[in-house]
């Protein structure tokens, strides 16, 4: 289990990066076996010695190739963590005894050492590396019984190489873990962004559903009731029937006006930030033409410069505020003002001289008809703060404050 856990920390991507590329292990194996064989044959090795060395070399390279061909090399460590490493170490020992080369041949011991770091883990580096160096020294000694002092130089050189490899693999492991955590964080952020987008979509659908219920459904219900009453009174009281038909006609026209307002609310264009001022001016002009309420727009300070997402939310806020004026305020005039401060902060004001209301009254609640929770939610999405000042008989001011963008 410990071996699996250690290897699990190292992703397949890291296994294929830098020194850990499978091709690198194969190149090292071929380098560490072919050069001593070529040098030995050139020096006059006997056929038996050359054949034995070539056979061990083929087994060694084949085992390395089998190891690195795994898509996830940790599969080799699931049941027998030390088996492939032990086989490679034994073959390395045999190759060293046969060749006696103290310059190139000990390279074969670095390959099982790296596999040890990837498999059983860094904790095995010190005892495992020591054991491999001892096997290298023993193989060189058994070859020609040379003194220990003659072997020490080669052992020290490869000990230094193993220390470097251990440090390199450790850095690669840490980088792999960091990348996996970054990928997991990016995936989580993407999931949260998708959930936020879905939540915003559902909120917009709910708002549209409420708008349709409050306009088309209720209006058509009222028209239907008036028509049914007119039908019942048609023969008994024609005058009452005509009155009912007139009322139905009036309700139908009012419902049509409400539907047009709803369509107007849904038709806000996509914006680039600098175009917000022009879009607000057009919005106010269309509102005035449709509603008959005198309305004006002006901007103060440097030009507006908001990100597209924030600009769209600002346009929606002004749009909903104007719709509230049209539906509830009974105002004669409306003024929309935007201000840009030197630090980039933006203020948006929508002021009317209508009948006003008490923001703390039940009518200002989510189902009360003024849509204040929707305005506040849009202000939050825009990264700003919304304030509403109003009292009966003194009009209403909707104020949005947006901090400067970095």
Secondary structure by P-SEA (a helix, b strand, c coil): caaaaaaaaccccccccccccaaaaaaaaaaacaaaaaaaaaacccaaaaaaaaaaaaaaaaaaaaaaacccccccccccccaaaaaaaaaaaaaaaacccccccaaaaaaaaaaaaaaccccaaaaaaaaaaaaaaaaaaaacccccccaaaaaaaaaaaaaaaaaaaaaaaaaaaaaaaaaaaaaaaaaaaaaaaaaaaaaaaaaaaaaaaacaaaaaaaaaaaaaaaaaaccccaaaaaaaaaaaaaaaaaaaaaaaaaaaaaccccccccaaaaaaaaaaaaaaaaaccbbbbbbccccccccaaaaaaaaaaaaaaaaaaaccccccbbbbbbbbcccbbbbbbbbbccccccccccccccccccaaaaaaaaaaaacbbbbbbbcccbbbbbbbbbcccc
